[in-house]
């Protein structure tokens, strides 16, 4: 099962932690894991490349771990862009969770 945690700070998503493999299918054929990985990694690319935020992120593909932390010292424009990207990620993960709740655990703090 994959556990994904969204942590809010001052009303905005400040951290995303994704841990574990979904276990829906065998490695390389797990469509749920592939879908989740794609949207999470695309959001990271958006934060870095579109919002231009120098975020702290770590990926361990073998363990299925990804952590993204948004720094406090970003501009209002960067904060707005980041919130749009991460709120869209939250919607996508929520949709996957609805269909595959046996394989994805989700928490918003």
C-alpha positions as CSV (number, residue, x, y, z in Angstrom):
1,X,0.0,0.0,0.0
2,X,1.1,3.5,-0.7
3,X,0.6,6.2,1.9
4,X,0.5,9.8,0.8
5,X,0.4,12.7,3.3
6,X,-0.3,16.3,2.5
7,X,0.7,18.7,5.2
8,X,-0.6,22.2,5.3
9,X,1.1,25.2,6.8
10,X,-0.7,28.6,7.0
11,X,-3.4,27.3,4.8
12,X,-1.2,26.1,2.0
13,X,0.2,22.7,1.2
14,X,3.8,22.8,2.4
15,X,4.8,19.1,2.3
16,X,3.9,16.0,0.4
17,X,5.2,12.6,1.5
18,X,4.5,9.5,-0.6
19,X,5.7,6.2,0.8
20,X,5.5,2.6,-0.4
21,X,4.4,0.6,-3.4
22,X,0.7,0.2,-4.0
23,X,0.8,-3.6,-4.5
24,X,-2.0,-3.5,-7.1
25,X,0.1,-5.5,-9.6
26,X,3.5,-6.9,-10.2
27,X,6.4,-4.5,-10.5
28,X,6.5,-2.9,-14.0
29,X,2.8,-3.7,-14.6
30,X,1.2,-1.9,-11.6
31,X,-1.1,0.7,-13.2
32,X,-2.1,2.2,-9.9
33,X,1.5,2.7,-8.8
34,X,2.3,4.1,-12.3
35,X,-0.6,6.6,-12.2
36,X,0.2,7.8,-8.7
37,X,3.9,8.1,-9.5
38,X,3.2,10.0,-12.6
39,X,1.0,12.6,-11.1
40,X,3.2,13.1,-8.0
41,X,6.4,13.4,-10.1
42,X,4.7,15.7,-12.5
43,X,3.7,18.0,-9.6
44,X,7.3,18.0,-8.4
45,X,8.4,19.1,-11.9
46,X,5.7,21.8,-11.9
47,X,6.9,23.2,-8.6
48,X,10.5,23.2,-9.7
49,X,10.1,24.2,-13.4
50,X,6.9,26.3,-13.5
51,X,6.6,27.8,-10.1
52,X,10.5,28.1,-10.0
53,X,10.6,27.1,-6.4
54,X,13.9,25.7,-5.1
55,X,12.0,23.0,-3.1
56,X,13.7,20.2,-1.1
57,X,12.7,16.9,-2.7
58,X,14.0,13.3,-2.3
59,X,13.1,10.3,-4.4
60,X,14.0,6.7,-3.6
61,X,12.5,4.6,-6.4
62,X,13.5,1.3,-4.9
63,X,11.6,1.9,-1.7
64,X,8.8,3.9,-3.4
65,X,9.5,7.1,-1.4
66,X,9.1,10.7,-2.4
67,X,9.2,13.7,-0.2
68,X,8.6,17.3,-1.3
69,X,9.0,20.2,1.1
70,X,8.2,23.8,0.1
71,X,10.5,26.4,1.7
72,X,8.9,29.3,3.6
73,X,10.9,32.0,1.9
74,X,9.3,32.1,-1.5
75,X,7.5,35.0,-3.2
76,X,3.7,35.4,-3.2
77,X,3.7,34.6,-7.0
78,X,5.7,31.4,-6.3
79,X,3.4,30.5,-3.4
80,X,0.3,30.9,-5.5
81,X,1.7,28.9,-8.4
82,X,2.8,26.1,-6.0
83,X,-0.6,26.0,-4.3
84,X,-2.3,25.6,-7.6
85,X,0.0,22.7,-8.6
86,X,-0.2,20.9,-5.3
87,X,-4.0,21.4,-5.0
88,X,-4.3,19.9,-8.4
89,X,-2.1,17.0,-7.2
90,X,-4.4,16.6,-4.1
91,X,-7.4,16.4,-6.4
92,X,-5.7,13.7,-8.6
93,X,-4.6,11.7,-5.6
94,X,-8.1,11.9,-4.1
95,X,-9.6,10.6,-7.3
96,X,-7.2,7.7,-7.4
97,X,-7.9,7.0,-3.7
98,X,-11.6,6.8,-4.4
99,X,-11.1,4.1,-6.9
100,X,-8.3,2.2,-5.3
101,X,-8.6,2.8,-1.5
102,X,-7.3,-0.7,-0.8
103,X,-4.0,0.3,-2.3
104,X,-3.7,4.0,-1.5
105,X,-4.0,5.6,2.0
106,X,-4.3,9.3,2.0
107,X,-4.1,11.9,4.8
108,X,-4.4,15.7,4.8
109,X,-3.0,17.4,7.9
